[in-house]
Amino acid sequence: MSDDRKTVLIGDWKAERIQVLKDILADEFDKQIEEADNFNLLMAMVYQARGSKSPWRLVLVADKLKLNAYGEDVIGPLHIQQVLGVVDPSIEIRRICIHSLENWSNPDQDHYYTQNLTYLYVPLNSPTSEEYVRIVSTFKTVLKHKGAAPAIRLDNDPILREQVRALDERERNLERGTKILSYLIRNLNLGGKDVLVSKLGQGKSGARVFQFVTCMPDGEEHDYVLKLSPMSERWKLDLEISRHGQAKRAIGAYKIHVAELVTVDKSKPESDPARHIVEYGNWHAVCYDFLGGERFGAFLDLASAIVIAPEQLQTKTQHAHQQLKSDSDIQLRVELLKTKLDWLKNTWYLKASRKPRVLWEAADRPAKEYPQMPPYSLPGQAKGNILNFLADRDAEIGRHFFDDWDARVQLVRRFIEWPPSTSVAGLLGCELQVVVSPVHGDLNANNILLWLKEARPFLIDFPWYQDAGHAVQDLASLEFNLKFYLLDRQELNAPKHPLPALDHSPTQLPLWRELEKRLLADAVLAEAKQWQPKRCHSGNAALCWELLRCIRQAAVEVQGQKCGEPKPPEFFDEYLPALLFYTVRAIGYDLPLPKRLLAIYSASEILRKLQFDQPAVA
């Protein structure tokens, strides 16, 4: 049986009427139909869904439905009562009684049990336009779909078109993907009609997050961000909502820096995630209202601030706050990053304490949990993805770029396969007095944004939020994100791009290796001399170096803060386990091959610095 949350259960024996309903429910609501040609079968299927987390959303019962497969008797009002009584009362299910008589009107209440019952005439053949509108309108009311779907315009961006096309999981049809977006936005009931959708962030990490601007009837434009998850990952949105509330409480007076979730069902209690979630077909979504409008103006995510062309960046920031202006392209991008880092430090990371924590656990982390860290750990699926790539022939290409490649691969494999019941070798298995504070938990360049006019940062995407997480993990996440997602991804308005394949170019690996060596050789990069690499195409690498210096300077400040006793550990002893957590997972990601090779090299270097290749510390 297909998934109940997108399936309508119908009890009917007329194939023609079933086809009419099937076409309408598929075209207008992306619903599928499960059929029962007699009442006893219908009841068995209702029983099967009782208490399920994915109940039937709609049950249709035709009049004159036969009682059983032998065509005996016909159901009556008591049978309708039976359907209503079987369903768990905590589950909201609407039923429609279908009738075949064209002149039928609502029966006397003494004859039919009418609670939670909607009556509808559905013709056996193709409905007229008036009948079609009436049937669709009834379904919208029952399914709580309000208003017409807005007209969607997609920003002229090939990456955006691919992201939207991917929403149609069957045929990757752009028109179908756009329709899914349109209906999700409609179900938010925001009131706007004309909607412009654009991508948020860069590349695959933002593939299911969209920015959209809707024009209200009074002509005012409102900015929103829509975050989608497939039905199988609905649990992530539930976490997103619950931890969004925790983050708001932790920020306190700075709550304006956390975008508001749009409420779509005020009848639901605050603790119910369904208060904020809309759905259409296989997709569930939450929406953030950025509260900006005329007050704060345009916003810019960090990923775009790093990779868009210099001319485009200057255009976007021409009306920005004075501190976000500079004639130097590199300095402007650095200031955008520093503004966000300073706010994060003052709001969270510099209000820390120290707690004794084991740094790493070899046991698999539960797949549907985002726990407080450390200890850092990996789910079994992530370990499998890493080991699969280490055994792949593509991984052998690293021999041409890195010294002692086979030993590096073996070191990473040994770490991933470490027995789960024993302490991890080296410093990773030790208990350390780590600095803890509220942390975002998955801070990357797509989910930290900036209102430009007031230089006011704000955050989205909170499933990983932790009230007492490792205070340096967000900074390690940003360092990782910059190297593995944004390095050599910068857009350049040049007649001939020096890197036509961007970070798919293996010739950049020697440059990346040199960058990584510098990062792992010196904790306090702020004191290092400016790096001006000569080899390969070095423009974007030089920019990343300056940005990484800002991140590392913030990390040193956060890790070294005095939180009473005891004395802070050595910087790399505490920072590198967090950096390893993000780096080693990248080996199993769908990244360009050169970046995955870099991840193996980087992970092996970190493991060596943490003495994993030496006997366990007593």
KETITOR-392413 format. One record per residue (C-alpha): residue in one letter; x, y, z. Coordinates in pm, whole numbers. Each point is the difference from the previous one (the first is absolute). Layout:
BEGIN
[rec A,[X,Y,Z]]
...
END
This chain:
BEGIN
[rec M,[0,0,0]]
[rec S,[131,346,-81]]
[rec D,[71,257,269]]
[rec D,[-325,97,176]]
[rec R,[90,366,46]]
[rec K,[-27,59,-372]]
[rec T,[-269,-261,-64]]
[rec V,[-379,22,5]]
[rec L,[-198,-309,94]]
[rec I,[-315,-41,-209]]
[rec G,[-279,-251,35]]
[rec D,[-180,-21,-336]]
[rec W,[-88,-258,-261]]
[rec K,[-33,227,-304]]
[rec A,[323,7,-203]]
[rec E,[-109,312,-191]]
[rec R,[-57,203,317]]
[rec I,[325,-123,151]]
[rec Q,[185,123,-310]]
[rec V,[-162,345,28]]
[rec L,[114,25,363]]
[rec K,[344,-138,-77]]
[rec D,[59,264,-269]]
[rec I,[-117,289,219]]
[rec L,[193,-108,309]]
[rec A,[319,-59,-200]]
[rec D,[-13,323,-201]]
[rec E,[-114,239,272]]
[rec F,[137,-155,321]]
[rec D,[268,-252,-103]]
[rec K,[-194,-273,180]]
[rec Q,[-24,-365,-96]]
[rec I,[-292,-236,50]]
[rec E,[-29,-332,179]]
[rec E,[-324,-180,-87]]
[rec A,[-240,-223,190]]
[rec D,[-299,-135,-194]]
[rec N,[-194,-107,310]]
[rec F,[-54,123,353]]
[rec N,[173,-285,182]]
[rec L,[322,56,-196]]
[rec L,[-24,374,63]]
[rec M,[-31,-61,375]]
[rec A,[299,-235,-1]]
[rec M,[213,272,-163]]
[rec V,[-123,262,250]]
[rec Y,[89,-235,285]]
[rec Q,[347,-46,-146]]
[rec A,[64,377,21]]
[rec R,[-136,36,355]]
[rec G,[260,160,227]]
[rec S,[244,36,-288]]
[rec K,[230,300,-22]]
[rec S,[-106,25,-363]]
[rec P,[-379,-39,5]]
[rec W,[-238,31,-290]]
[rec R,[-50,368,-69]]
[rec L,[-333,-53,-174]]
[rec V,[-251,-286,-19]]
[rec L,[-267,8,-272]]
[rec V,[-305,-225,33]]
[rec A,[-250,-37,-284]]
[rec D,[-367,-47,66]]
[rec K,[-137,-344,-83]]
[rec L,[341,-156,74]]
[rec K,[-39,-376,35]]
[rec L,[65,-155,339]]
[rec N,[235,-274,-119]]
[rec A,[170,-150,-303]]
[rec Y,[-306,-212,-75]]
[rec G,[-213,308,-60]]
[rec E,[-224,-61,298]]
[rec D,[-207,283,148]]
[rec V,[86,370,-19]]
[rec I,[158,213,272]]
[rec G,[-207,249,194]]
[rec P,[39,268,266]]
[rec L,[116,-245,268]]
[rec H,[286,-107,-224]]
[rec I,[105,363,-44]]
[rec Q,[-2,29,379]]
[rec Q,[221,-306,11]]
[rec V,[260,164,-226]]
[rec L,[2,310,219]]
[rec G,[28,-204,318]]
[rec V,[296,-212,-110]]
[rec V,[231,291,-66]]
[rec D,[215,115,290]]
[rec P,[-174,321,120]]
[rec S,[337,177,29]]
[rec I,[49,-38,-375]]
[rec E,[-180,248,-219]]
[rec I,[-162,-187,-289]]
[rec R,[-276,139,-219]]
[rec R,[-243,-220,-188]]
[rec I,[-209,80,-303]]
[rec C,[-309,-194,-96]]
[rec I,[-7,-24,-378]]
[rec H,[-338,-12,-175]]
[rec S,[-91,-98,-351]]
[rec L,[-340,172,-22]]
[rec E,[38,332,-174]]
[rec N,[-301,157,176]]
[rec W,[99,-131,346]]
[rec S,[-6,246,289]]
[rec N,[114,-34,360]]
[rec P,[-207,-274,167]]
[rec D,[-191,42,321]]
[rec Q,[229,-11,305]]
[rec D,[-217,-276,144]]
[rec H,[91,-214,-300]]
[rec Y,[376,59,-23]]
[rec Y,[257,53,270]]
[rec T,[146,338,-96]]
[rec Q,[285,72,242]]
[rec N,[326,67,-188]]
[rec L,[-181,-89,-321]]
[rec T,[-3,195,-325]]
[rec Y,[-241,-87,-282]]
[rec L,[107,26,-362]]
[rec Y,[-141,-98,-336]]
[rec V,[258,-145,-241]]
[rec P,[-115,-89,-354]]
[rec L,[94,-328,-164]]
[rec N,[141,169,-308]]
[rec S,[215,307,-53]]
[rec P,[-135,282,219]]
[rec T,[-105,329,-150]]
[rec S,[213,304,81]]
[rec E,[-250,105,269]]
[rec E,[0,-348,153]]
[rec Y,[380,-15,-10]]
[rec V,[29,333,185]]
[rec R,[-251,-114,262]]
[rec I,[178,-333,61]]
[rec V,[342,171,26]]
[rec S,[-143,264,234]]
[rec T,[-144,-269,228]]
[rec F,[331,-184,15]]
[rec K,[184,326,77]]
[rec T,[-231,61,293]]
[rec V,[37,-351,135]]
[rec L,[377,-8,-48]]
[rec K,[34,355,134]]
[rec H,[142,135,-325]]
[rec K,[-91,367,-24]]
[rec G,[-1,217,-308]]
[rec A,[149,-46,-342]]
[rec A,[361,-94,-52]]
[rec P,[209,313,-72]]
[rec A,[174,63,-328]]
[rec I,[368,-95,34]]
[rec R,[286,171,-178]]
[rec L,[343,-161,27]]
[rec D,[307,217,17]]
[rec N,[219,-38,-309]]
[rec D,[248,-242,154]]
[rec P,[90,-347,-136]]
[rec I,[78,-136,349]]
[rec L,[-344,110,120]]
[rec R,[-169,-172,-293]]
[rec E,[180,-324,84]]
[rec Q,[-104,28,363]]
[rec V,[-364,53,-97]]
[rec R,[11,-277,-261]]
[rec A,[125,-242,267]]
[rec L,[-321,52,200]]
[rec D,[-174,-216,-260]]
[rec E,[159,-326,109]]
[rec R,[-158,-209,-272]]
[rec E,[79,188,-322]]
[rec R,[208,304,109]]
[rec N,[-246,220,-187]]
[rec L,[55,374,54]]
[rec E,[-368,89,-42]]
[rec R,[-97,-267,249]]
[rec G,[267,113,250]]
[rec T,[-123,358,-31]]
[rec K,[-354,-117,67]]
[rec I,[113,-173,320]]
[rec L,[157,325,119]]
[rec S,[-313,191,-93]]
[rec Y,[-231,-226,199]]
[rec L,[229,-5,304]]
[rec I,[6,379,2]]
[rec R,[-378,8,-47]]
[rec N,[-46,-224,302]]
[rec L,[190,252,214]]
[rec N,[-299,232,-48]]
[rec L,[218,312,-13]]
[rec G,[-239,190,-225]]
[rec G,[244,97,-278]]
[rec K,[-68,-79,-364]]
[rec D,[309,71,-210]]
[rec V,[305,-187,132]]
[rec L,[364,25,-110]]
[rec V,[213,-298,108]]
[rec S,[379,8,13]]
[rec K,[268,-230,134]]
[rec L,[141,51,346]]
[rec G,[365,-80,34]]
[rec Q,[232,-178,-238]]
[rec G,[-4,-350,-138]]
[rec K,[-139,-324,134]]
[rec S,[-3,79,371]]
[rec G,[-284,247,-60]]
[rec A,[-187,-214,-251]]
[rec R,[-322,-14,205]]
[rec V,[-2,353,136]]
[rec F,[-152,280,-206]]
[rec Q,[-43,372,46]]
[rec F,[-322,146,-131]]
[rec V,[-147,348,-15]]
[rec T,[-376,37,-13]]
[rec C,[-192,311,-95]]
[rec M,[-290,78,235]]
[rec P,[-331,153,-118]]
[rec D,[113,340,136]]
[rec G,[310,-14,-220]]
[rec E,[248,-67,283]]
[rec E,[255,-276,-54]]
[rec H,[85,-256,270]]
[rec D,[311,-220,15]]
[rec Y,[-24,-363,110]]
[rec V,[213,-312,-2]]
[rec L,[-156,-340,-63]]
[rec K,[173,-313,128]]
[rec L,[-113,-336,-143]]
[rec S,[42,-359,112]]
[rec P,[-134,-314,-166]]
[rec M,[-262,-195,189]]
[rec S,[258,-255,117]]
[rec E,[194,281,175]]
[rec R,[-294,173,165]]
[rec W,[173,-64,334]]
[rec K,[265,258,-96]]
[rec L,[-264,271,-25]]
[rec D,[-140,-105,338]]
[rec L,[349,48,146]]
[rec E,[37,326,-190]]
[rec I,[-309,141,168]]
[rec S,[68,-119,355]]
[rec R,[363,115,-2]]
[rec H,[-90,326,-169]]
[rec G,[-192,81,318]]
[rec Q,[299,-95,216]]
[rec A,[231,223,-205]]
[rec K,[-235,297,38]]
[rec R,[1,-41,376]]
[rec A,[380,-26,6]]
[rec I,[44,317,-203]]
[rec G,[-234,190,232]]
[rec A,[13,372,-74]]
[rec Y,[146,-81,-340]]
[rec K,[-304,-202,-109]]
[rec I,[-43,224,-304]]
[rec H,[309,-178,-133]]
[rec V,[-196,-325,-30]]
[rec A,[-254,13,-281]]
[rec E,[-361,-72,97]]
[rec L,[-167,-322,-111]]
[rec V,[-326,60,-184]]
[rec T,[-299,-146,187]]
[rec V,[-241,-177,-233]]
[rec D,[-242,-156,249]]
[rec K,[-62,211,310]]
[rec S,[-243,-261,133]]
[rec K,[295,-229,71]]
[rec P,[182,41,334]]
[rec E,[343,162,7]]
[rec S,[163,-338,70]]
[rec D,[-148,-160,-313]]
[rec P,[236,20,-302]]
[rec A,[-305,-20,-229]]
[rec R,[-68,361,101]]
[rec H,[276,107,-240]]
[rec I,[18,-275,-265]]
[rec V,[-173,-5,-338]]
[rec E,[4,-284,-247]]
[rec Y,[-67,-80,-361]]
[rec G,[65,-336,-160]]
[rec N,[322,-149,132]]
[rec W,[128,330,139]]
[rec H,[-39,162,339]]
[rec A,[120,355,66]]
[rec V,[45,272,258]]
[rec C,[25,368,-80]]
[rec Y,[203,277,161]]
[rec D,[-128,356,4]]
[rec F,[296,235,-3]]
[rec L,[-187,291,152]]
[rec G,[207,224,-220]]
[rec G,[-204,187,-258]]
[rec E,[51,373,22]]
[rec R,[160,-21,345]]
[rec F,[308,-206,-77]]
[rec G,[2,-20,-379]]
[rec A,[189,-259,-202]]
[rec F,[199,-284,152]]
[rec L,[296,-203,-123]]
[rec D,[110,-350,96]]
[rec L,[368,-62,73]]
[rec A,[43,-247,-286]]
[rec S,[-110,258,-257]]
[rec A,[214,265,168]]
[rec I,[304,-222,-60]]
[rec V,[-57,-137,-350]]
[rec I,[-188,263,-202]]
[rec A,[199,210,-244]]
[rec P,[162,320,137]]
[rec E,[-220,226,-211]]
[rec Q,[-315,-176,118]]
[rec L,[109,22,363]]
[rec Q,[58,374,-29]]
[rec T,[-349,41,-148]]
[rec K,[-166,-199,277]]
[rec T,[178,195,276]]
[rec Q,[-31,351,-143]]
[rec H,[-279,85,249]]
[rec A,[151,-200,286]]
[rec H,[112,130,338]]
[rec Q,[318,208,-10]]
[rec Q,[210,-270,171]]
[rec L,[-84,-237,-286]]
[rec K,[156,214,-268]]
[rec S,[350,-17,-141]]
[rec D,[175,64,-329]]
[rec S,[198,-320,49]]
[rec D,[-183,-314,-113]]
[rec I,[177,-221,255]]
[rec Q,[-43,248,284]]
[rec L,[-374,36,-73]]
[rec R,[-52,-377,22]]
[rec V,[210,-14,317]]
[rec E,[-213,272,163]]
[rec L,[-320,-189,-86]]
[rec L,[141,-310,170]]
[rec K,[139,186,302]]
[rec T,[-336,169,64]]
[rec K,[-163,-340,30]]
[rec L,[279,-153,207]]
[rec D,[6,292,247]]
[rec W,[-373,-33,60]]
[rec L,[24,-378,51]]
[rec K,[286,38,246]]
[rec N,[-170,270,206]]
[rec T,[-338,-177,-4]]
[rec W,[110,-357,71]]
[rec Y,[361,-113,-14]]
[rec L,[161,249,243]]
[rec K,[-255,-81,271]]
[rec A,[133,-350,46]]
[rec S,[95,-235,280]]
[rec R,[218,-312,5]]
[rec K,[-125,-354,35]]
[rec P,[186,-334,2]]
[rec R,[-90,-186,-320]]
[rec V,[140,-302,-183]]
[rec L,[94,130,-345]]
[rec W,[-104,-290,-222]]
[rec E,[-211,-316,14]]
[rec A,[45,-281,-253]]
[rec A,[-353,-134,46]]
[rec D,[-248,90,-274]]
[rec R,[-212,305,66]]
[rec P,[-374,-67,-43]]
[rec A,[-99,102,-351]]
[rec K,[-293,222,104]]
[rec E,[166,180,289]]
[rec Y,[213,313,13]]
[rec P,[157,-25,346]]
[rec Q,[200,250,201]]
[rec M,[371,-12,-89]]
[rec P,[258,-101,105]]
[rec P,[29,-291,0]]
[rec Y,[8,12,-377]]
[rec S,[-126,-310,-180]]
[rec L,[-120,-111,-342]]
[rec P,[-315,-188,-106]]
[rec G,[49,-339,-160]]
[rec Q,[-117,123,-342]]
[rec A,[267,273,-1]]
[rec K,[268,-255,88]]
[rec G,[-119,-224,-282]]
[rec N,[18,286,-252]]
[rec I,[355,83,112]]
[rec L,[120,-360,-19]]
[rec N,[-161,-47,-340]]
[rec F,[197,289,-144]]
[rec L,[325,-107,164]]
[rec A,[-40,-335,-181]]
[rec D,[-95,164,-331]]
[rec R,[248,19,-287]]
[rec D,[-52,377,-16]]
[rec A,[167,29,341]]
[rec E,[320,-147,-148]]
[rec I,[46,317,-206]]
[rec G,[127,162,320]]
[rec R,[330,-185,-48]]
[rec H,[86,247,-276]]
[rec F,[-40,305,228]]
[rec F,[86,-94,358]]
[rec D,[295,-170,166]]
[rec D,[-50,-340,170]]
[rec W,[-357,-8,-127]]
[rec D,[-66,-364,81]]
[rec A,[107,53,361]]
[rec R,[-237,298,25]]
[rec V,[-293,-203,-133]]
[rec Q,[78,-283,241]]
[rec L,[18,245,293]]
[rec V,[-343,145,-78]]
[rec R,[-146,-348,-55]]
[rec R,[138,-118,335]]
[rec F,[-160,298,170]]
[rec I,[-342,-58,-160]]
[rec E,[11,-373,80]]
[rec W,[110,52,360]]
[rec P,[-174,-254,232]]
[rec P,[-305,175,148]]
[rec S,[41,-147,347]]
[rec T,[352,139,56]]
[rec S,[150,344,52]]
[rec V,[134,167,-312]]
[rec A,[380,12,-20]]
[rec G,[200,317,57]]
[rec L,[-140,324,138]]
[rec L,[-342,-71,-151]]
[rec G,[-72,-258,268]]
[rec C,[89,232,288]]
[rec E,[-224,209,220]]
[rec L,[66,372,-36]]
[rec Q,[-127,313,174]]
[rec V,[-170,147,-308]]
[rec V,[-160,340,-36]]
[rec V,[-381,-26,-30]]
[rec S,[-268,252,-94]]
[rec P,[-312,20,-218]]
[rec V,[96,-95,-356]]
[rec H,[-180,-20,-332]]
[rec G,[147,-345,-64]]
[rec D,[-7,14,-381]]
[rec L,[126,349,-72]]
[rec N,[86,35,-365]]
[rec A,[11,282,-249]]
[rec N,[-361,-59,-109]]
[rec N,[-172,37,336]]
[rec I,[168,309,142]]
[rec L,[-136,310,-167]]
[rec L,[31,376,32]]
[rec W,[-243,287,-32]]
[rec L,[220,239,-189]]
[rec K,[-154,335,91]]
[rec E,[51,-49,375]]
[rec A,[292,-247,-7]]
[rec R,[-219,-235,206]]
[rec P,[69,-375,-30]]
[rec F,[-265,-265,42]]
[rec L,[-17,-381,-10]]
[rec I,[-215,-273,-149]]
[rec D,[2,-382,9]]
[rec F,[11,-130,358]]
[rec P,[-34,-382,13]]
[rec W,[355,-26,138]]
[rec Y,[-37,279,259]]
[rec Q,[148,-82,343]]
[rec D,[-44,195,323]]
[rec A,[337,-122,133]]
[rec G,[198,-105,-304]]
[rec H,[369,31,-81]]
[rec A,[50,375,-41]]
[rec V,[257,-39,-280]]
[rec Q,[-198,-246,-212]]
[rec D,[-186,272,-195]]
[rec L,[332,162,-90]]
[rec A,[145,-334,-105]]
[rec S,[-312,-54,-211]]
[rec L,[51,336,-172]]
[rec E,[367,-79,-67]]
[rec F,[-98,-334,-153]]
[rec N,[-282,158,-204]]
[rec L,[229,266,-140]]
[rec K,[260,-254,-115]]
[rec F,[-222,-278,-131]]
[rec Y,[-301,186,-140]]
[rec L,[120,351,-92]]
[rec L,[370,-28,-81]]
[rec D,[44,53,-376]]
[rec R,[-375,50,-47]]
[rec Q,[25,377,-42]]
[rec E,[-184,153,-294]]
[rec L,[210,228,-217]]
[rec N,[-125,232,-272]]
[rec A,[290,-78,-229]]
[rec P,[-8,-77,-374]]
[rec K,[170,-328,74]]
[rec H,[-29,-141,349]]
[rec P,[345,-110,128]]
[rec L,[-167,-307,152]]
[rec P,[-261,-118,-253]]
[rec A,[-75,-306,216]]
[rec L,[22,190,330]]
[rec D,[84,-240,285]]
[rec H,[-23,-301,-228]]
[rec S,[350,92,-122]]
[rec P,[257,-249,136]]
[rec T,[283,239,-86]]
[rec Q,[-103,207,305]]
[rec L,[81,-280,244]]
[rec P,[363,107,62]]
[rec L,[-125,348,90]]
[rec W,[-267,-138,233]]
[rec R,[258,-225,167]]
[rec E,[225,300,64]]
[rec L,[-296,187,150]]
[rec E,[-88,-293,227]]
[rec K,[359,-40,117]]
[rec R,[5,364,110]]
[rec L,[-331,-38,182]]
[rec L,[118,-306,193]]
[rec A,[346,135,75]]
[rec D,[-99,324,172]]
[rec A,[-292,46,237]]
[rec V,[14,381,12]]
[rec L,[-24,84,-367]]
[rec A,[-63,364,87]]
[rec E,[373,31,69]]
[rec A,[104,-169,-322]]
[rec K,[127,197,-294]]
[rec Q,[-238,59,-286]]
[rec W,[8,-301,-228]]
[rec Q,[48,77,-367]]
[rec P,[9,-336,-178]]
[rec K,[169,-6,-341]]
[rec R,[-104,-339,-134]]
[rec C,[-322,-95,-180]]
[rec H,[-291,248,-4]]
[rec S,[43,167,336]]
[rec G,[-257,282,4]]
[rec N,[-279,-178,185]]
[rec A,[247,-185,224]]
[rec A,[151,330,114]]
[rec L,[-349,130,84]]
[rec C,[-81,-318,193]]
[rec W,[327,33,190]]
[rec E,[-100,344,128]]
[rec L,[-346,-123,97]]
[rec L,[145,-307,172]]
[rec R,[231,224,201]]
[rec C,[-308,182,134]]
[rec I,[-169,-328,95]]
[rec R,[313,-138,164]]
[rec Q,[59,323,193]]
[rec A,[-355,-25,137]]
[rec A,[53,-368,86]]
[rec V,[320,77,194]]
[rec E,[-178,274,195]]
[rec V,[-298,-225,84]]
[rec Q,[209,-305,92]]
[rec G,[248,198,210]]
[rec Q,[-251,196,210]]
[rec K,[38,-33,375]]
[rec C,[-297,-175,154]]
[rec G,[147,-25,348]]
[rec E,[185,-322,62]]
[rec P,[137,-212,-154]]
[rec K,[243,145,-250]]
[rec P,[-108,-28,-366]]
[rec P,[145,-296,-194]]
[rec E,[237,56,-290]]
[rec F,[-187,153,-294]]
[rec F,[51,-278,-255]]
[rec D,[-79,-271,259]]
[rec E,[-347,148,34]]
[rec Y,[-64,147,-346]]
[rec L,[119,-281,-225]]
[rec P,[-252,-263,121]]
[rec A,[-279,237,-106]]
[rec L,[171,64,-333]]
[rec L,[48,-374,-50]]
[rec F,[-373,-61,54]]
[rec Y,[-89,214,-301]]
[rec T,[302,-91,-214]]
[rec V,[-24,-379,19]]
[rec R,[-370,4,-92]]
[rec A,[84,186,-323]]
[rec I,[176,-312,-129]]
[rec G,[-342,-161,-38]]
[rec Y,[-175,308,-143]]
[rec D,[-94,57,-363]]
[rec L,[278,257,-48]]
[rec P,[230,49,-299]]
[rec L,[264,-275,-2]]
[rec P,[293,236,74]]
[rec K,[-177,126,314]]
[rec R,[-61,-357,122]]
[rec L,[369,-77,-47]]
[rec L,[83,314,195]]
[rec A,[-233,-121,278]]
[rec I,[196,-326,29]]
[rec Y,[327,191,16]]
[rec S,[-135,250,255]]
[rec A,[-158,-268,222]]
[rec S,[321,-202,4]]
[rec E,[205,309,95]]
[rec I,[-240,82,283]]
[rec L,[10,-360,126]]
[rec R,[379,12,7]]
[rec K,[3,328,192]]
[rec L,[-243,-154,250]]
[rec Q,[237,-298,37]]
[rec F,[-252,-251,-131]]
[rec D,[286,-180,-177]]
[rec Q,[171,-51,336]]
[rec P,[-87,-229,294]]
[rec A,[-302,103,205]]
[rec V,[61,250,280]]
[rec A,[-29,-161,344]]
END
